[in-house]
Amino acid sequence: MAEYERSRTMPAQPEHVFDQAANVAQFDAWLPRALHVDVEDPPAVTVHEDRSGQDLPALLRAEPDQMRLEWGTREQGSYAGWLQVAGIGSGASEVTVHLSFFDKGHDPGEGAVNDALEGSLTRLEEQVRLRVDNTAG
C-alpha cells in the first residue's frame, strides 16, 4: 500500500474553501487534469482516468459539518482518499489531501502523485481566490 499527503494554507474562511472543493460542477477546475468525475446518483460517481482510459465506479461523500470529502473505488478497492479543510485563524484555512493506493498497479508512482496533488491544491487555491475576490468586490 502507498500513501501520499499534501497540505496547503489558503487565504479564505474554511467554509468558503470547503464549498469550492465540494462543488461537483467545479471539480474539473481543480482535480488532477487526468481525472474526470461524472456524478450519477450520489454518492455514486464514475471517475475517468486519461492515463488508463478506464472509467472506474467510485463513491464520493461530502461531510459539510466536518468540512471533509471522502472518495474511493466501489468494486475493486484500488484507492481511497480524503480532503479536509480546517480553519487556522485570521481568515485562513489549511487544506489537506490524502490518497491511499491499495492496488500497486493503480498507483501511478510517487512523483506523478505528488505533482498531481501539488497541481490540484494550486488550482483549488486559484478557484478559492477567484470566488473570494468576486464575493468581496
C-alpha positions in Angstrom: 0.0 0.0 0.0 1.2 3.5 -0.8 0.0 6.7 0.9 0.5 10.3 -0.1 -0.5 13.5 1.6 -0.1 17.2 0.9 -1.3 20.3 2.7 -1.6 24.0 1.7 -2.7 27.2 3.5 -5.3 29.2 1.7 -6.3 32.8 2.4 -10.0 32.2 2.9 -12.5 31.1 5.6 -12.7 27.3 5.8 -16.4 27.3 4.8 -15.5 29.1 1.5 -12.7 26.7 0.8 -14.8 23.6 1.5 -17.8 24.9 -0.6 -15.4 25.4 -3.5 -13.8 22.0 -3.1 -17.1 20.2 -2.7 -18.8 21.9 -5.7 -19.1 18.9 -8.1 -19.8 21.2 -11.0 -16.3 22.8 -10.4 -14.3 19.5 -9.9 -12.6 19.8 -13.3 -11.3 23.2 -12.3 -9.1 21.8 -9.6 -8.8 18.0 -9.7 -5.8 16.4 -11.5 -6.1 17.1 -15.2 -6.2 13.4 -16.0 -9.2 12.7 -13.8 -12.8 13.5 -14.7 -15.8 12.9 -12.3 -19.3 12.1 -13.6 -21.8 12.4 -10.7 -24.5 9.8 -11.3 -26.6 9.1 -8.2 -24.6 10.5 -5.2 -22.7 9.1 -3.6 -22.1 7.0 -6.7 -19.8 8.6 -9.3 -17.7 7.4 -12.2 -14.1 8.5 -12.5 -12.5 8.5 -15.9 -8.7 8.3 -15.9 -7.0 9.6 -19.0 -3.8 7.6 -18.1 -5.5 4.2 -18.3 -8.6 5.2 -20.4 -10.7 3.5 -17.8 -14.0 4.5 -16.2 -14.0 3.4 -12.6 -17.1 3.2 -10.4 -16.4 5.2 -7.3 -18.1 6.8 -4.2 -17.9 10.4 -3.2 -19.2 11.7 0.1 -19.2 15.2 1.3 -19.4 15.9 5.1 -20.1 19.6 5.3 -20.3 19.7 9.1 -16.8 18.2 9.2 -15.6 20.1 6.1 -14.4 16.8 4.6 -14.7 15.0 1.3 -14.1 11.2 1.1 -13.8 9.1 -2.1 -12.7 5.7 -3.3 -13.3 3.0 -5.8 -16.5 1.0 -5.3 -15.7 -2.5 -6.5 -12.0 -3.1 -6.7 -10.9 -1.2 -3.6 -8.0 0.1 -5.6 -7.7 3.5 -3.9 -9.3 5.9 -1.4 -8.8 9.5 -0.5 -10.0 12.4 1.5 -9.8 16.2 1.6 -10.0 18.0 4.9 -10.4 21.8 5.4 -9.5 23.3 8.8 -9.6 26.9 9.9 -6.3 28.2 11.2 -7.4 31.7 12.3 -7.1 35.1 10.8 -9.4 34.1 7.9 -7.1 31.4 6.6 -7.6 27.7 6.2 -5.4 24.6 5.7 -6.4 22.0 3.2 -5.0 18.5 3.4 -5.5 15.9 0.7 -4.6 12.3 1.4 -4.5 9.4 -1.1 -4.1 5.6 -0.3 -3.4 3.2 -3.1 -4.3 -0.4 -2.1 -3.5 -1.9 -5.5 0.1 -1.4 -6.5 -0.9 -1.4 -10.2 -3.2 1.5 -9.6 -0.5 3.7 -8.1 1.0 6.0 -10.7 4.1 6.5 -8.6 5.4 9.0 -6.0 6.5 11.6 -8.5 3.3 11.6 -10.5 1.1 11.6 -7.4 3.0 14.4 -5.7 2.9 16.5 -8.9 -0.9 15.9 -9.2 -1.5 16.8 -5.6 0.5 20.0 -5.8 -1.2 20.9 -9.0 -4.6 20.2 -7.6 -4.0 22.3 -4.5 -2.7 25.2 -6.6 -5.8 25.1 -8.8 -8.1 24.8 -5.8 -6.4 27.9 -4.3 -6.9 29.8 -7.5 -10.6 28.9 -7.6 -10.9 29.9 -3.9 -9.2 33.3 -4.6 -11.5 33.9 -7.6 -14.5 33.2 -5.5 -13.4 35.3 -2.5 -12.4 38.2 -4.8 -15.7 38.1 -6.7 -17.6 37.9 -3.4 -15.7 40.9 -1.9 -15.9 43.1 -5.0 
